[in-house]
Amino acid sequence: MPVNTESYQQLISQECMKNVQLVAVSKTKPNEDIMSLYQLGQRDFGENYVQELVDKAASLPSDIHWHFIGHLQSNKVKYIAPFVHLIHGVDSEKLLIEINKQAQKNNRVIDVLLQVHIATEETKFGFDEMALLELIGSDRIAQYTHVKIRGLMGMASFSDDQKLIQKEFFSLKTIYNKCAQSLLLPAFDILSMGMSSDYSLAIEHGSTLVRVGSLLFGARDYKKESI
């Protein structure tokens, strides 16, 4: 399916998107699809497979901002540490420690988002509120000199229940506000929630970054994802 450039133009022209960052989720999509949006001015793309991200980063323009949006295993951080723009799903302190270690090896400071578990599905990853606030309020944060905690990320339940999704977005925004008050960092400015199906609702509840894939690239290719 060709890239829906019309949907892209409509999306970025919406009033609600003026102060919201768009990450185009390009996982499993070929380089030519990414270049179609790149030529329209899109620079932020999201991938959730390490090897696919490494391959694409090596073969596509160097000014692309690559976002790792999947569940990242600690032993694979080293492959993306040299170039990744933002790691979205930091769901444990163990992973944060490894990112800090690999960033130091590459003489970088890597921007990250801490993932909060807000959905009803047990398969979703992330900190619960208590563990997150404990980490944010601890002295340990100061030890991670090669990571910059830019904000929080959360994924709502896969559901048609709009009230449930609103509740989860409201919960994440509340937790974000608590963290922002604790950290008092000017760089803590990203609240990532909302995808193709619910980005408008997420923005209404305070999202500053949305990850949109199927609206731009068509439905997921599950056959490719299983490879």
Beta strands, then each sheet from edge to edge (+ up, - down):
strand 1: 21-25
strand 2: 44-47
strand 3: 65-68
strand 4: 86-90
strand 5: 110-115
strand 6: 147-153
strand 7: 190-192
strand 8: 209-212
sheet 1: 7+ 6+ 5+ 4+ 3+ 2+ 1+ 8+
end
